Amino acid sequence: MNTKYFFLLPVTAVIMASCGGQKNSKAEKEKQLQQLKTDKAKYVEDINKKIAALEQELGTNDSARIKDVVITPVEATLFEHYIDVQGAVDARENVNVSARVPGVITNIAVKEGQAVTKGQMLAQVDDQVLRATIAELHTQLDLANTLFLKQQNLWNQKIGSEVQYLNAKSNKESLERRLATMQDQLAQTKIISPITGTVDAVIAKLGDNAAPGMPAFRVVNASNLKVTASVAEAYAGLVKTGGAVVLNFPDISKEIRTIIGFASRTIDPLSRTINVEVPLKPDATLRPNMIAQLKIIDYSAPGAIVIPVGIIQYAAGKPYVMVAQEQNGKIVAMRRDIQLGRTYNDKAEVKSGLQKGDKIVTIGFQGLNDNDLIKS
């Protein structure tokens, strides 16, 4: 009996509450609705706080997931592709000077570093015998001249024979030719400079035996220099006279942009190369035999999009880069497929996929995925 009353009481209370709720006014219902909304907001706020706390403890909140990277804006610039060749500086007038006649060197008239002009004497080969012979010829020629004048005078007076006159004339002219020859030989005992320049080396020494073909001096015209190089046959069609080239002299940290002065049309049958010459303007810092690196320009693209080769990644054989984009007030990483043109050293030309102003991730791009949060 008691149990029945225990269960009936709550049901009765619910029925009475329901009947009483129907009598509530509209204002009370609105008040109840507002209270429920307030309770819901507090409940959601409390839940969010607990989620944030747990994420921070577990390292899964947005701040922990943001990756530090370096972002670089894309710019349009000049892209050039080069053929790299090593050459050397050479003088167009770089002459080894030797004696024209054999003999002992009796005098050296110049020293290393001295400026000389064309035709200037550098050294003297012993000419004592020649001078003695010339002196003897002068004596003989004086007598021959005297005899010739006498015979000519007699012949003009129709005295004497024509044979005597002709013999006197022939003897005189023969001695004159011999004297001229000996004077030429005397001139050849002087070692002279064939060009205007600077004495780069004095090889001969006083008392040395000089001989034709044996270098005694080296004279260089340092104001008329060129760079020479050999280019492989494979690039022969790309190297032309008048083509652009960049010269780099690593020993003096100097770079010159100029043009090719000469590119041979014939391929050397032994080395399978062509010869290239690049003229140089007078420069006191350049020396013959100095190493020169030639970067022959075979492709040029002004206003190209150029990126470092090292930031390019590949998926299924296709290149892509990671770019930074703003989404909902946050910076995220996005994969951008690109089409590559030519590459040179650490630079690559991008034909499509990027444009000026795009921001690419240049450091920290490894392991980035689409929509990863990033900061720079």
KALIN-V683014 format. One record per residue. N is the residue number from 1. RES is the residue in three letters. PSI is psi in whole degrees, -180 to 180 (none if undefined). Layout:
# KALIN-V683014
N_RES_PSI + N_RES_PSI
This chain:
# KALIN-V683014
1_MET_-40 + 2_ASN_-36 + 3_THR_-40 + 4_LYS_-46 + 5_TYR_-31 + 6_PHE_-41 + 7_PHE_-28 + 8_LEU_-26 + 9_LEU_-49 + 10_PRO_-40 + 11_VAL_-41 + 12_THR_-38 + 13_ALA_-38 + 14_VAL_-42 + 15_ILE_-40 + 16_MET_-38 + 17_ALA_-37 + 18_SER_-41 + 19_CYS_-37 + 20_GLY_-33 + 21_GLY_-28 + 22_GLN_-20 + 23_LYS_-8 + 24_ASN_148 + 25_SER_167 + 26_LYS_-36 + 27_ALA_-39 + 28_GLU_-37 + 29_LYS_-42 + 30_GLU_-37 + 31_LYS_-41 + 32_GLN_-41 + 33_LEU_-43 + 34_GLN_-38 + 35_GLN_-40 + 36_LEU_-41 + 37_LYS_-41 + 38_THR_-45 + 39_ASP_-38 + 40_LYS_-43 + 41_ALA_-44 + 42_LYS_-36 + 43_TYR_-45 + 44_VAL_-42 + 45_GLU_-41 + 46_ASP_-41 + 47_ILE_-44 + 48_ASN_-39 + 49_LYS_-42 + 50_LYS_-39 + 51_ILE_-46 + 52_ALA_-40 + 53_ALA_-44 + 54_LEU_-40 + 55_GLU_-40 + 56_GLN_-40 + 57_GLU_-38 + 58_LEU_-5 + 59_GLY_33 + 60_THR_10 + 61_ASN_168 + 62_ASP_-41 + 63_SER_-38 + 64_ALA_-28 + 65_ARG_-10 + 66_ILE_130 + 67_LYS_138 + 68_ASP_129 + 69_VAL_172 + 70_VAL_125 + 71_ILE_133 + 72_THR_127 + 73_PRO_144 + 74_VAL_135 + 75_GLU_152 + 76_ALA_129 + 77_THR_178 + 78_LEU_127 + 79_PHE_130 + 80_GLU_141 + 81_HIS_138 + 82_TYR_154 + 83_ILE_117 + 84_ASP_126 + 85_VAL_144 + 86_GLN_134 + 87_GLY_-161 + 88_ALA_153 + 89_VAL_136 + 90_ASP_152 + 91_ALA_134 + 92_ARG_-32 + 93_GLU_90 + 94_ASN_98 + 95_VAL_132 + 96_ASN_119 + 97_VAL_131 + 98_SER_168 + 99_ALA_151 + 100_ARG_-20 + 101_VAL_149 + 102_PRO_151 + 103_GLY_175 + 104_VAL_133 + 105_ILE_121 + 106_THR_-14 + 107_ASN_135 + 108_ILE_119 + 109_ALA_-8 + 110_VAL_169 + 111_LYS_167 + 112_GLU_138 + 113_GLY_-6 + 114_GLN_136 + 115_ALA_136 + 116_VAL_160 + 117_THR_162 + 118_LYS_129 + 119_GLY_-6 + 120_GLN_141 + 121_MET_131 + 122_LEU_-37 + 123_ALA_167 + 124_GLN_129 + 125_VAL_147 + 126_ASP_122 + 127_ASP_20 + 128_GLN_-45 + 129_VAL_-42 + 130_LEU_-41 + 131_ARG_-39 + 132_ALA_-41 + 133_THR_-39 + 134_ILE_-40 + 135_ALA_-40 + 136_GLU_-40 + 137_LEU_-36 + 138_HIS_-42 + 139_THR_-45 + 140_GLN_-37 + 141_LEU_-37 + 142_ASP_-45 + 143_LEU_-42 + 144_ALA_-38 + 145_ASN_-42 + 146_THR_-45 + 147_LEU_-40 + 148_PHE_-42 + 149_LEU_-38 + 150_LYS_-46 + 151_GLN_-36 + 152_GLN_-41 + 153_ASN_-41 + 154_LEU_-40 + 155_TRP_-36 + 156_ASN_-27 + 157_GLN_9 + 158_LYS_33 + 159_ILE_137 + 160_GLY_177 + 161_SER_160 + 162_GLU_-31 + 163_VAL_-41 + 164_GLN_-40 + 165_TYR_-45 + 166_LEU_-37 + 167_ASN_-43 + 168_ALA_-40 + 169_LYS_-44 + 170_SER_-40 + 171_ASN_-42 + 172_LYS_-48 + 173_GLU_-34 + 174_SER_-43 + 175_LEU_-36 + 176_GLU_-42 + 177_ARG_-41 + 178_ARG_-41 + 179_LEU_-41 + 180_ALA_-39 + 181_THR_-43 + 182_MET_-35 + 183_GLN_-37 + 184_ASP_-43 + 185_GLN_-35 + 186_LEU_-40 + 187_ALA_-31 + 188_GLN_-9 + 189_THR_-9 + 190_LYS_130 + 191_ILE_115 + 192_ILE_158 + 193_SER_128 + 194_PRO_-10 + 195_ILE_167 + 196_THR_127 + 197_GLY_-146 + 198_THR_140 + 199_VAL_110 + 200_ASP_-27 + 201_ALA_136 + 202_VAL_102 + 203_ILE_-41 + 204_ALA_155 + 205_LYS_154 + 206_LEU_126 + 207_GLY_-8 + 208_ASP_153 + 209_ASN_113 + 210_ALA_149 + 211_ALA_148 + 212_PRO_136 + 213_GLY_-11 + 214_MET_112 + 215_PRO_132 + 216_ALA_-30 + 217_PHE_159 + 218_ARG_124 + 219_VAL_131 + 220_VAL_136 + 221_ASN_95 + 222_ALA_-6 + 223_SER_0 + 224_ASN_78 + 225_LEU_164 + 226_LYS_161 + 227_VAL_129 + 228_THR_146 + 229_ALA_162 + 230_SER_129 + 231_VAL_135 + 232_ALA_149 + 233_GLU_-31 + 234_ALA_-27 + 235_TYR_7 + 236_ALA_-36 + 237_GLY_-13 + 238_LEU_-12 + 239_VAL_121 + 240_LYS_154 + 241_THR_130 + 242_GLY_-5 + 243_GLY_154 + 244_ALA_146 + 245_VAL_147 + 246_VAL_123 + 247_LEU_132 + 248_ASN_127 + 249_PHE_95 + 250_PRO_-30 + 251_ASP_-25 + 252_ILE_9 + 253_SER_53 + 254_LYS_139 + 255_GLU_135 + 256_ILE_132 + 257_ARG_122 + 258_THR_-159 + 259_ILE_160 + 260_ILE_127 + 261_GLY_-30 + 262_PHE_133 + 263_ALA_117 + 264_SER_150 + 265_ARG_-9 + 266_THR_137 + 267_ILE_130 + 268_ASP_125 + 269_PRO_-21 + 270_LEU_-51 + 271_SER_-13 + 272_ARG_47 + 273_THR_166 + 274_ILE_151 + 275_ASN_138 + 276_VAL_136 + 277_GLU_136 + 278_VAL_113 + 279_PRO_148 + 280_LEU_145 + 281_LYS_156 + 282_PRO_129 + 283_ASP_121 + 284_ALA_-18 + 285_THR_-12 + 286_LEU_142 + 287_ARG_145 + 288_PRO_144 + 289_ASN_4 + 290_MET_140 + 291_ILE_137 + 292_ALA_135 + 293_GLN_122 + 294_LEU_130 + 295_LYS_95 + 296_ILE_122 + 297_ILE_115 + 298_ASP_-4 + 299_TYR_134 + 300_SER_135 + 301_ALA_99 + 302_PRO_147 + 303_GLY_30 + 304_ALA_156 + 305_ILE_118 + 306_VAL_132 + 307_ILE_160 + 308_PRO_139 + 309_VAL_-34 + 310_GLY_-17 + 311_ILE_-3 + 312_ILE_129 + 313_GLN_163 + 314_TYR_140 + 315_ALA_120 + 316_ALA_35 + 317_GLY_1 + 318_LYS_134 + 319_PRO_148 + 320_TYR_163 + 321_VAL_163 + 322_MET_130 + 323_VAL_157 + 324_ALA_130 + 325_GLN_153 + 326_GLU_128 + 327_GLN_122 + 328_ASN_41 + 329_GLY_3 + 330_LYS_154 + 331_ILE_124 + 332_VAL_158 + 333_ALA_139 + 334_MET_140 + 335_ARG_135 + 336_ARG_114 + 337_ASP_141 + 338_ILE_161 + 339_GLN_124 + 340_LEU_147 + 341_GLY_-126 + 342_ARG_158 + 343_THR_149 + 344_TYR_121 + 345_ASN_-116 + 346_ASP_17 + 347_LYS_143 + 348_ALA_140 + 349_GLU_132 + 350_VAL_118 + 351_LYS_-38 + 352_SER_161 + 353_GLY_-24 + 354_LEU_154 + 355_GLN_166 + 356_LYS_132 + 357_GLY_-20 + 358_ASP_147 + 359_LYS_115 + 360_ILE_149 + 361_VAL_115 + 362_THR_-21 + 363_ILE_131 + 364_GLY_14 + 365_PHE_-16 + 366_GLN_132 + 367_GLY_-1 + 368_LEU_143 + 369_ASN_167 + 370_ASP_136 + 371_ASN_9 + 372_ASP_136 + 373_LEU_136 + 374_ILE_161 + 375_LYS_151 + 376_SER_none
